[in-house]
Amino acid sequence: MNDSERFPLEPDAAGMREMTAEAGELIAGWISALGQRPASDTRLPADLAEEIRRAPPAGPEQLETLLERIRRAAEPSYETAGPSYLAYIPGGGVFAGALAEYLAAALNRYTGRAGPAPGFVALEESVLRWMCDLFEMPTGSQGLLTSGGSISNLTALAAARNRLAAGRSDRATVYVGEHAHGSLLKAARTIGIAPGHVRSIRSDADLRMDPEDLRRQIGKDRAAGLIPVCAVATGGTTNTGTIDPLGEVADAAADTGVWFHVDAAYGGFFRLTARGRKRLGGIERADSITLDPHKSLFLPFGTGALVVRDRDALTAAFSEKADYLQDLETDEALPDFDTLGPELTRSFRGLRLWLPLHLHGVDAFRRQLDEKLDLAERVHGELAADPLLEVPWTPDLTVVAFRLRGAGDEAQRRFLERINARQRILLSSTRLGGESWLRIAILSLRTHEDRIAEAVEIIREAAG
Ligand SMILES: *Cc1c(COP(=O)(O)O)cnc(C)c1O
């Protein structure tokens, strides 16, 4: 029997079980071996490239063949799911998150509105409420799941612009720290704020936004007849994990009458830990907060979130009358997600949070985050003790920036190459003050003490 008979477009129960089991074999084998995989090997073999680029055939192929092709296509990569991934901001890996995605797609409920799937929408709303509570948001606040931090930032900026400068985008101005994430510039441009109206706020020697410079620039713009709309602080920069002085930025935003947004895509969920809670103090005063469960909750890529103090700011920016939706029942107690952001039809991301959080409990995530903070402290201490290295900033979270002492950019580049050539860890570099720095970012679920000890050894050897 060929696969077109075994697995037709609508398989029977036995077929579904068999397909699931075959995919499960691939996944279990793959994940169990992550620790041994090279940190980064992106060579795509020519025969495989040819195979995966082929157009879909008119008739069926074998599932087994296709799964093997998928497995081979996954191989050339940065090993983003493994313990070696210490570059950029590491992403997720919680298996229950993947299982949730499978369930969500298989059950395929329509969650753009509450009416067609009140159970699933209530389930998603329960994790959104949990997030609002985590940041002490008041009654009337609202969460929204997005595809990631970029779309969360976009949604927040659109809400702020709509509230303070509706119909006057040409005069709207936005304020971001000099180390802010690039997605904010992209978001501002996308919603029609001129690139020349996005102000870069100076940082101090600790790389933290200077609230005085923020006040000064807002005042200057207002005096010039522009409309200051939003001050964005970062709750853990991508470069160095630095947390801006959130309380002081909140004061400046309140005094100058602008929306206060915190981009906590990387750092937000560290609020679950005692250290993170302290360091992120002031975040609870934000009008909106970007979070990335696919970073600091270890969930699969494509899971972002936004928390907004006033739900009405979102509905004012995003709800539209749609005649063809007139039959949909509304449920006053549940949100219609399509009125809160740009999407109508959407994947049911709620389950990706709900299942892991219930299955493992919040403490399991808290412990993971605490472990990463411990590991970053350890890396900082050990690298700072090495006279060959320059390690000026004590990490607020889990990124440690360092470089070879007294060496230029080219030497730093070769230093990074020597570290990564070992294939046991993957680090990335960035530029700070116009100069090249290496960074180690510890946020993979699967990175533990053993790999970090190895990382320190590799870095020190490569420095010597
Ligand atoms: C990762 C990141 C983003 C962008 O989030 P995506 O999920 O990649 O779209 C925005 N801001 C900060 C601080 C980040 O670290």
Ligand as a Chemical Component Dictionary entry (heavy atoms), coordinates in Angstrom:
data_LIG
# 
_chem_comp.id                   LIG 
_chem_comp.type                 NON-POLYMER 
_chem_comp.pdbx_formal_charge   0 
_chem_comp.three_letter_code    LIG 
# 
loop_
_chem_comp_atom.comp_id 
_chem_comp_atom.atom_id 
_chem_comp_atom.alt_atom_id 
_chem_comp_atom.type_symbol 
_chem_comp_atom.charge 
_chem_comp_atom.model_Cartn_x 
_chem_comp_atom.model_Cartn_y 
_chem_comp_atom.model_Cartn_z 
_chem_comp_atom.pdbx_ordinal 
LIG C1 C1 C 0 14.062 40.274 20.292 1  
LIG C2 C2 C 0 13.741 41.654 20.610 2  
LIG C3 C3 C 0 12.754 42.345 19.882 3  
LIG C4 C4 C 0 12.103 41.791 18.657 4  
LIG O1 O1 O 0 11.332 40.686 18.951 5  
LIG P1 P1 P 0 11.002 39.573 17.845 6  
LIG O2 O2 O 0 10.277 38.563 18.638 7  
LIG O3 O3 O 0 12.318 39.106 17.315 8  
LIG O4 O4 O 0 10.179 40.205 16.798 9  
LIG C5 C5 C 0 12.432 43.622 20.303 10 
LIG N1 N1 N 0 13.034 44.181 21.361 11 
LIG C6 C6 C 0 13.988 43.551 22.072 12 
LIG C7 C7 C 0 14.605 44.234 23.250 13 
LIG C8 C8 C 0 14.377 42.265 21.723 14 
LIG O5 O5 O 0 15.333 41.640 22.427 15 
# 
loop_
_chem_comp_bond.comp_id 
_chem_comp_bond.atom_id_1 
_chem_comp_bond.atom_id_2 
_chem_comp_bond.value_order 
_chem_comp_bond.pdbx_ordinal 
LIG C1 C2 SING 1  
LIG C2 C3 SING 2  
LIG C2 C8 DOUB 3  
LIG C3 C4 SING 4  
LIG C3 C5 DOUB 5  
LIG C4 O1 SING 6  
LIG O1 P1 SING 7  
LIG P1 O2 DOUB 8  
LIG P1 O3 SING 9  
LIG P1 O4 SING 10 
LIG C5 N1 SING 11 
LIG N1 C6 DOUB 12 
LIG C6 C7 SING 13 
LIG C6 C8 SING 14 
LIG C8 O5 SING 15 
# 
